Amino acid sequence: MAAARRICVIGNSSVGAVRMALGDRPAPSSYEFAFFASGGPKFETIGIADDLLVGAEVDSGGDRRLSTYDGFVLHGRLPAAFEALEFERGLGSERYSERVRALALADWREGYKSWALGLSLCARYGRPVLAMSRNVFASERAGSRAERATADATLARLLTPISYAPFPDALFDEDGSVKRPFYARYVNVHGREGSAASQDEWHYNREAGGLILDALLSRLDAAFASD
């Protein structure tokens, strides 16, 4: 049997649900995960110094030498898919030249920490780099399935050469909002779990984390199959 591929997950508070969901099941034989994260604005302090990942406040015990990993996942500090769609539509006017559109795209992407990290990882290591858009909050809609597909395709295109891993359909209600039960017993970046009664509308629970993890594993399989 081939050795498990080592995956470095770098994220913000959204990582908590995925990390806890991974601990609730047998480890996937194909992958070995290490999590590094900082919640909220502290995510901006994460960076790369030579070959070391620096600035993460939460460390699951993985090696901080990035060259030891076979692939990378970024989960935090990216736009939502619909923000990408809105941005692209705003540039759709014929009055903008290709050069202006390219400069606007570069400026827009560079405002997101995960984009800068992902681009550095692609350039330095030439290994699969996947990214998930930021969580959809309770106050937002992700759109109908058809709308999400369009938005997801737009964000995937704008993130190239980083590969985009969209959130699974099972996370959403028919109106495009995240299903309310996924907020009960939410998990934060430190692994602390809330009560069933006190829902945090910014963080998901282990069940939602499991759905996101399954979607991520499927995307990793595809990335390494085409690598």
C-alpha positions in Angstrom: 0.0 0.0 0.0 1.3 3.5 -0.9 2.2 5.8 1.9 -0.4 8.3 2.9 0.0 11.8 1.3 0.8 14.5 3.8 -1.6 17.4 3.6 -1.0 20.8 5.3 -4.3 22.6 6.1 -3.9 26.3 6.8 -6.9 28.3 7.9 -8.9 30.5 10.2 -11.7 29.6 12.7 -13.6 27.8 10.0 -11.0 24.9 10.3 -12.4 23.8 13.7 -15.4 21.9 12.4 -13.4 20.1 9.8 -10.6 19.2 12.2 -13.0 17.8 14.8 -15.0 15.9 12.1 -11.7 14.2 11.0 -11.1 13.1 14.6 -14.6 11.5 14.8 -13.8 8.9 12.1 -11.0 6.5 11.2 -8.2 8.4 9.5 -8.4 8.2 5.7 -5.8 5.8 4.5 -4.8 8.0 1.6 -4.0 11.2 3.6 -2.4 12.4 6.8 -3.5 15.9 7.8 -1.8 18.6 9.9 -3.8 21.7 10.8 -2.5 25.2 11.4 -4.8 28.1 12.1 -5.4 31.5 13.6 -8.9 32.9 14.2 -10.3 36.2 13.0 -7.8 38.9 12.1 -4.9 36.8 13.5 -5.0 34.8 10.3 -3.2 37.7 8.6 -0.1 36.9 10.7 0.3 33.5 9.1 3.2 33.5 6.6 6.2 31.6 5.1 9.7 32.3 6.3 12.2 30.3 4.2 10.6 26.8 4.4 8.7 27.3 7.7 5.1 28.2 8.3 5.0 30.9 10.9 2.3 32.9 12.8 -0.3 30.1 13.4 -1.7 30.1 16.9 -3.3 26.6 16.6 -1.0 23.7 15.7 -2.3 20.1 15.6 1.2 18.8 15.9 2.3 18.8 12.3 5.7 19.6 10.9 6.0 23.4 10.1 8.5 22.6 7.3 6.3 23.1 4.2 8.6 21.0 2.0 7.6 17.9 3.9 4.0 18.1 2.6 2.5 16.6 -0.6 -0.3 19.1 -0.8 -1.9 22.1 0.8 -5.4 23.3 1.7 -6.4 26.8 2.5 -9.6 27.3 4.4 -10.2 30.9 5.3 -9.8 34.5 4.2 -11.1 34.1 0.7 -14.1 35.7 -0.9 -17.4 33.8 -1.0 -18.3 32.4 -4.5 -21.0 35.0 -5.0 -18.6 37.8 -4.3 -16.4 36.5 -7.1 -19.4 36.3 -9.4 -20.3 39.9 -8.5 -16.7 41.0 -9.1 -16.5 39.4 -12.5 -19.8 40.8 -13.6 -18.6 44.3 -12.6 -15.7 43.9 -14.9 -17.9 42.7 -17.8 -18.4 46.1 -19.3 -16.9 46.5 -22.8 -15.5 49.9 -21.8 -12.7 48.1 -19.8 -9.6 47.0 -21.6 -8.1 43.5 -21.0 -5.2 45.3 -19.2 -7.5 47.1 -16.9 -9.4 43.9 -16.1 -6.2 42.0 -15.4 -5.0 44.8 -13.1 -8.3 44.9 -11.3 -8.3 41.1 -10.9 -4.7 41.1 -9.5 -5.7 43.9 -7.0 -8.9 42.1 -5.9 -7.1 38.8 -5.3 -4.2 40.2 -3.5 -6.6 41.6 -0.9 -7.2 38.0 0.4 -4.6 36.4 2.6 -5.3 32.9 1.3 -4.7 33.9 -2.2 -1.2 35.3 -1.4 -0.4 32.2 0.6 -1.7 29.9 -2.0 0.2 31.6 -4.8 3.4 31.3 -2.8 2.9 27.6 -2.2 2.2 27.0 -5.8 5.3 28.8 -6.9 7.6 27.4 -4.2 6.6 23.7 -4.2 4.7 22.9 -7.4 2.3 20.7 -5.5 -1.5 20.6 -5.4 -2.9 23.7 -3.6 -6.6 23.7 -2.9 -8.8 26.5 -1.4 -12.3 26.7 0.0 -14.2 30.0 0.0 -15.0 31.5 3.3 -18.0 30.1 5.2 -21.5 31.2 4.2 -22.9 32.9 7.3 -26.4 32.5 8.6 -27.3 36.1 7.4 -26.4 35.3 3.8 -27.7 33.2 1.0 -25.5 31.0 -1.2 -28.2 31.0 -3.9 -30.0 28.1 -5.6 -28.1 25.1 -6.8 -27.8 26.5 -10.3 -26.8 29.9 -9.0 -24.1 28.3 -6.8 -22.8 26.3 -9.7 -22.3 29.5 -11.7 -20.7 31.3 -8.8 -18.4 28.3 -7.9 -17.3 28.1 -11.5 -16.5 31.8 -11.5 -14.4 31.6 -8.3 -12.6 28.5 -9.5 -11.6 30.4 -12.7 -10.5 33.5 -10.8 -8.4 31.5 -8.3 -6.2 29.7 -11.0 -3.6 28.2 -10.4 -5.1 27.4 -7.0 -7.7 24.7 -7.2 -11.1 25.6 -5.7 -13.1 23.1 -3.5 -16.7 24.3 -3.2 -18.9 23.6 -0.3 -21.2 20.5 -0.7 -24.9 20.9 -1.7 -25.9 19.0 1.4 -24.9 22.0 3.5 -27.7 24.2 2.1 -31.4 24.5 2.3 -33.5 25.0 -0.9 -33.4 28.8 -0.4 -29.6 28.8 -0.5 -29.0 29.4 3.2 -27.0 27.0 5.4 -29.3 24.5 7.2 -29.9 25.8 10.7 -29.0 22.5 12.5 -25.5 22.8 11.3 -24.9 25.7 13.6 -26.0 23.9 16.8 -23.0 22.7 18.9 -20.7 24.7 16.6 -16.9 24.2 16.9 -14.4 27.0 17.0 -10.7 27.0 15.9 -9.6 25.7 19.3 -12.0 22.8 19.1 -14.3 24.1 21.8 -17.9 23.1 21.2 -20.9 25.3 21.9 -24.2 24.1 23.3 -27.2 23.0 21.2 -29.1 26.0 22.3 -26.5 28.7 21.7 -25.9 28.7 17.9 -23.0 30.6 16.5 -24.0 31.9 13.1 -20.3 32.1 11.9 -19.2 28.6 12.7 -20.4 25.1 11.8 -20.6 21.9 13.9 -18.9 18.5 13.5 -21.7 17.2 11.2 -21.2 20.1 8.8 -17.5 19.7 9.1 -17.8 16.1 8.0 -19.7 17.1 4.9 -17.0 19.7 4.1 -14.3 17.1 4.8 -15.9 14.6 2.4 -16.0 17.2 -0.3 -12.4 18.1 0.3 -11.2 14.5 0.2 -13.0 14.1 -3.1 -11.2 17.2 -4.5 -7.8 16.0 -3.2 -8.4 12.6 -4.9 -9.0 14.5 -8.2 -6.0 16.7 -7.7 -3.6 13.9 -7.2 -5.1 11.8 -9.9 -4.3 14.5 -12.4 -1.0 15.5 -10.8 
